[in-house]
Amino acid sequence: MTKIIITGEASYLAQGIQQSFPNDEMKILFMPDLDKNKDLIRSADVIINFCLHPEFSTREFSVNEIIDTDIAKCIKGTQVRYFFLSSRKVYGSSTDVTIYSEEAPLSPTDYYSHNKIKEEQYLTSLLGPQLTIVRIANVIGDPILRKNYKTFIGWISSQMAEKNHLTATENPLTIKDYITRSYLQIALHALVHANARGIYNIGSGFGTSLHELLTEMVGKENVDFISDKAPKDQFILNCTKLHQFIPAMTKPMLISQCHKNQAILKTFYKNKELVYS
């Protein structure tokens, strides 16, 4: 049995993660309060941090402001393994459909990707072989039935909950790599139990157009595409390294999650007594 600590109980990506680690001892913390939890954290086998500062995407951070740094300093020199959740955004943006392996050059384009790269480099120098970095594709999961959740799924959920309709301003032919939240969590389980170290992409390895994704998720009658701009920010992750430990995600798995979301959102929109705040 592996002793795993998850920090970031409120994180969307962490919700339901216990189901993917059924045979492990898991402790989920709202925040990694080191004053109270230092001994607990240092006694773990693995730590996966889902906490992220709310301003992480809107300004440049020093490494000492990033919460991963505090945890890493706490476990440096121990046997604890640390999983840093990075992003496919570290590879940059391309108007062409570009496939990125873990060896691809890094090309940050915004505060978020700059901050992720800075922390990747710092943690690598600090923790060395204790560190596993995962660069994650776009994630979809169940709808978020609350307002002002500023993510892709949050946008879809809020628009459908309020209007039962989407208006997309990005070119519908834009190709990106999407994975389900459950696949992300299963991939983390596989990497933890394979004792994997280093850098791993977590993606589907195939491209899906925005048109296909949104029409499958909300129904073609409930989405309009109004963009006259060319596709941009297109990417697919090469996940050959990951597939040493876990089968590749499939298109039916992605579409199944889309259909699940569609059913939840339709039910929610029809039942106004449900809380949405």
C-alpha positions as CSV (number, residue, x, y, z in Angstrom):
1,M,0.0,0.0,0.0
2,T,1.3,3.4,-1.0
3,K,0.8,6.4,1.3
4,I,-0.4,9.3,-0.9
5,I,-1.1,12.9,0.1
6,I,-3.2,15.0,-2.2
7,T,-3.1,18.8,-1.6
8,G,-5.9,20.9,-3.0
9,E,-9.2,19.3,-1.9
10,A,-11.2,22.0,-3.8
11,S,-9.4,21.5,-7.1
12,Y,-11.6,20.4,-10.0
13,L,-8.9,18.0,-11.2
14,A,-8.7,16.3,-7.8
15,Q,-12.4,15.6,-7.4
16,G,-13.1,11.9,-7.1
17,I,-9.5,10.9,-7.3
18,Q,-9.9,8.3,-4.5
19,Q,-11.7,6.1,-7.0
20,S,-8.5,5.8,-9.1
21,F,-6.4,4.8,-6.1
22,P,-8.6,2.2,-4.4
23,N,-5.8,0.2,-2.8
24,D,-3.7,3.0,-1.4
25,E,-3.8,5.0,1.8
26,M,-4.8,8.5,0.7
27,K,-5.1,11.7,2.7
28,I,-6.6,14.8,1.0
29,L,-5.7,18.2,2.4
30,F,-7.5,21.4,1.6
31,M,-4.1,23.2,1.7
32,P,-0.6,22.0,2.5
33,D,-0.4,23.9,5.8
34,L,3.2,23.1,6.7
35,D,2.9,24.5,10.2
36,K,0.3,21.8,11.0
37,N,1.1,19.1,8.4
38,K,4.9,19.1,8.0
39,D,5.4,15.7,9.7
40,L,2.4,14.2,7.8
41,I,3.8,15.4,4.5
42,R,7.3,14.1,5.3
43,S,5.9,10.7,6.2
44,A,4.2,10.2,2.8
45,D,5.4,8.0,-0.1
46,V,4.0,10.4,-2.7
47,I,2.6,13.9,-2.8
48,I,0.5,15.3,-5.6
49,N,-0.2,18.9,-5.3
50,F,-3.4,20.3,-7.0
51,C,-3.3,23.7,-5.3
52,L,-2.8,26.8,-7.5
53,H,-2.7,30.4,-6.6
54,P,-5.8,32.2,-8.1
55,E,-3.5,34.8,-9.7
56,F,-1.2,32.3,-11.3
57,S,-2.5,33.1,-14.8
58,T,-2.5,36.9,-14.4
59,R,1.0,37.9,-13.2
60,E,4.6,36.6,-12.9
61,F,5.4,34.7,-9.8
62,S,8.8,34.2,-8.1
63,V,9.5,30.6,-7.2
64,N,9.2,31.4,-3.5
65,E,5.6,32.5,-4.1
66,I,4.6,29.2,-5.6
67,I,3.1,26.7,-3.2
68,D,5.0,23.8,-4.7
69,T,8.2,25.3,-3.6
70,D,7.2,25.2,0.1
71,I,6.2,21.6,-0.2
72,A,9.4,20.7,-2.1
73,K,11.6,22.3,0.5
74,C,9.8,20.4,3.2
75,I,10.5,17.0,1.6
76,K,14.0,17.7,0.1
77,G,16.4,14.9,1.0
78,T,13.6,12.5,2.1
79,Q,12.3,9.4,0.3
80,V,9.0,11.3,-0.6
81,R,8.3,11.5,-4.3
82,Y,6.7,14.7,-5.6
83,F,4.4,15.0,-8.6
84,F,4.3,18.5,-10.1
85,L,1.3,19.2,-12.3
86,S,2.5,21.2,-15.2
87,S,0.8,22.0,-18.5
88,R,0.9,21.5,-22.2
89,K,1.1,25.3,-22.5
90,V,4.8,25.2,-21.8
91,Y,5.3,24.1,-25.4
92,G,3.8,27.3,-26.7
93,S,1.2,28.0,-29.3
94,S,1.0,27.0,-33.0
95,T,-1.3,27.8,-35.9
96,D,-0.5,24.4,-37.3
97,V,-1.5,21.1,-35.6
98,T,1.8,20.4,-33.8
99,I,2.7,17.2,-32.0
100,Y,4.8,17.8,-28.9
101,S,7.0,15.2,-27.2
102,E,8.6,15.8,-23.8
103,E,11.8,16.8,-25.5
104,A,10.2,19.6,-27.5
105,P,11.6,23.1,-26.9
106,L,9.7,25.1,-24.3
107,S,8.1,28.3,-25.6
108,P,6.0,30.2,-23.0
109,T,3.4,32.6,-24.3
110,D,1.7,33.9,-21.2
111,Y,2.1,34.3,-17.4
112,Y,0.7,30.8,-16.8
113,S,3.2,29.0,-19.0
114,H,6.1,31.2,-17.8
115,N,5.3,30.4,-14.2
116,K,5.0,26.7,-14.9
117,I,8.3,26.5,-16.7
118,K,10.0,28.5,-13.9
119,E,8.7,26.1,-11.3
120,E,9.6,23.0,-13.4
121,Q,13.2,24.2,-13.6
122,Y,13.4,25.1,-9.9
123,L,11.9,21.9,-8.7
124,T,14.2,19.8,-10.9
125,S,17.3,21.5,-9.4
126,L,15.9,21.1,-5.9
127,L,14.5,17.6,-5.9
128,G,16.3,15.8,-8.7
129,P,15.1,12.1,-8.8
130,Q,12.4,12.8,-6.2
131,L,10.5,14.7,-8.9
132,T,8.0,13.7,-11.5
133,I,6.6,16.4,-13.9
134,V,3.4,15.8,-15.8
135,R,2.4,18.1,-18.6
136,I,-1.3,17.8,-19.0
137,A,-3.5,18.3,-22.1
138,N,-6.9,20.1,-21.9
139,V,-9.1,18.3,-19.4
140,I,-12.9,17.8,-19.5
141,G,-14.9,16.2,-16.8
142,D,-18.4,16.6,-15.2
143,P,-20.0,20.1,-15.5
144,I,-19.2,22.7,-12.8
145,L,-22.6,23.9,-11.6
146,R,-21.5,27.2,-10.2
147,K,-20.8,30.7,-11.5
148,N,-17.5,32.4,-12.3
149,Y,-15.4,29.3,-12.7
150,K,-12.9,30.5,-15.3
151,T,-12.0,27.4,-17.1
152,F,-13.1,25.8,-20.4
153,I,-15.5,23.5,-18.6
154,G,-16.6,26.4,-16.4
155,W,-17.5,28.4,-19.5
156,I,-19.5,25.6,-21.0
157,S,-21.3,24.8,-17.7
158,S,-22.2,28.4,-16.9
159,Q,-23.5,29.2,-20.4
160,M,-25.6,26.0,-20.6
161,A,-26.9,26.4,-17.1
162,E,-28.0,30.0,-17.7
163,K,-29.0,30.0,-21.4
164,N,-29.0,26.3,-22.6
165,H,-26.9,27.6,-25.5
166,L,-23.2,28.2,-26.4
167,T,-21.7,30.8,-28.6
168,A,-18.1,29.9,-29.5
169,T,-15.8,32.5,-30.8
170,E,-12.9,30.2,-31.6
171,N,-12.6,28.6,-35.1
172,P,-14.6,25.3,-35.0
173,L,-11.9,23.5,-36.9
174,T,-9.3,24.1,-34.2
175,I,-7.7,20.8,-33.2
176,K,-6.5,20.2,-29.7
177,D,-5.7,17.3,-27.4
178,Y,-8.4,16.6,-24.8
179,I,-8.5,14.0,-22.0
180,T,-11.1,13.2,-19.4
181,R,-10.5,13.9,-15.8
182,S,-10.8,10.2,-15.0
183,Y,-8.1,9.4,-17.5
184,L,-5.8,12.0,-15.9
185,Q,-6.3,10.4,-12.5
186,I,-5.8,6.9,-13.8
187,A,-2.6,8.0,-15.5
188,L,-1.4,9.5,-12.2
189,H,-2.1,6.2,-10.5
190,A,-0.1,4.3,-13.2
191,L,2.9,6.6,-12.9
192,V,2.9,6.5,-9.1
193,H,2.9,2.7,-9.1
194,A,5.5,2.4,-11.8
195,N,7.8,4.6,-9.7
196,A,8.1,6.8,-12.8
197,R,10.5,9.7,-12.6
198,G,11.2,12.6,-15.0
199,I,8.8,14.3,-17.4
200,Y,5.6,12.7,-18.9
201,N,3.0,14.1,-21.2
202,I,-0.6,13.1,-20.2
203,G,-2.9,13.5,-23.2
204,S,-5.0,11.5,-25.6
205,G,-2.4,11.5,-28.3
206,F,-5.0,12.4,-30.9
207,G,-6.7,15.6,-32.0
208,T,-10.3,16.6,-31.7
209,S,-11.9,19.6,-33.3
210,L,-13.7,22.1,-31.2
211,H,-16.7,21.6,-33.4
212,E,-16.8,17.8,-32.6
213,L,-16.2,18.3,-28.9
214,L,-18.9,21.0,-28.4
215,T,-21.5,19.4,-30.5
216,E,-21.1,16.1,-28.7
217,M,-21.1,17.8,-25.4
218,V,-24.1,20.1,-25.7
219,G,-25.9,19.0,-28.9
220,K,-25.4,20.6,-32.4
221,E,-28.6,22.6,-32.0
222,N,-27.3,24.3,-28.8
223,V,-24.0,25.8,-30.1
224,D,-23.2,28.5,-32.6
225,F,-19.7,29.2,-34.1
226,I,-19.2,32.8,-35.0
227,S,-15.5,33.0,-35.6
228,D,-14.0,34.0,-38.9
229,K,-10.5,33.7,-37.6
230,A,-8.1,30.9,-38.6
231,P,-7.4,28.1,-36.2
232,K,-4.7,28.8,-33.6
233,D,-3.2,27.2,-30.5
234,Q,-3.4,23.8,-32.0
235,F,-1.6,20.8,-30.4
236,I,-1.4,17.1,-29.8
237,L,0.7,15.5,-27.1
238,N,3.0,12.6,-27.9
239,C,2.3,10.2,-25.0
240,T,4.5,7.3,-26.0
241,K,6.3,7.5,-22.6
242,L,3.1,7.3,-20.7
243,H,1.8,4.4,-22.7
244,Q,4.6,2.2,-21.3
245,F,2.4,2.1,-18.1
246,I,-1.2,2.7,-19.3
247,P,-3.2,2.0,-22.4
248,A,-3.9,5.0,-24.6
249,M,-7.1,6.9,-24.1
250,T,-9.7,6.4,-27.0
251,K,-12.1,8.6,-28.8
252,P,-15.1,6.7,-27.5
253,M,-13.9,7.4,-23.9
254,L,-13.8,11.1,-24.7
255,I,-17.2,11.1,-26.5
256,S,-18.8,9.2,-23.6
257,Q,-17.7,11.9,-21.2
258,C,-19.2,14.5,-23.6
259,H,-22.5,12.7,-23.6
260,K,-22.5,12.4,-19.9
261,N,-22.0,16.2,-19.6
262,Q,-24.8,16.8,-22.1
263,A,-27.3,14.8,-20.0
264,I,-26.3,16.5,-16.8
265,L,-26.6,19.9,-18.2
266,K,-30.0,19.3,-19.8
267,T,-31.4,18.0,-16.6
268,F,-29.9,20.9,-14.7
269,Y,-31.4,23.5,-17.0
270,K,-34.8,22.0,-16.8
271,N,-34.8,21.8,-13.0
272,K,-34.6,25.4,-11.8
273,E,-34.9,24.4,-8.2
274,L,-31.4,23.2,-8.3
275,V,-28.9,25.5,-6.7
276,Y,-26.6,27.5,-9.0
277,S,-24.6,30.2,-7.4
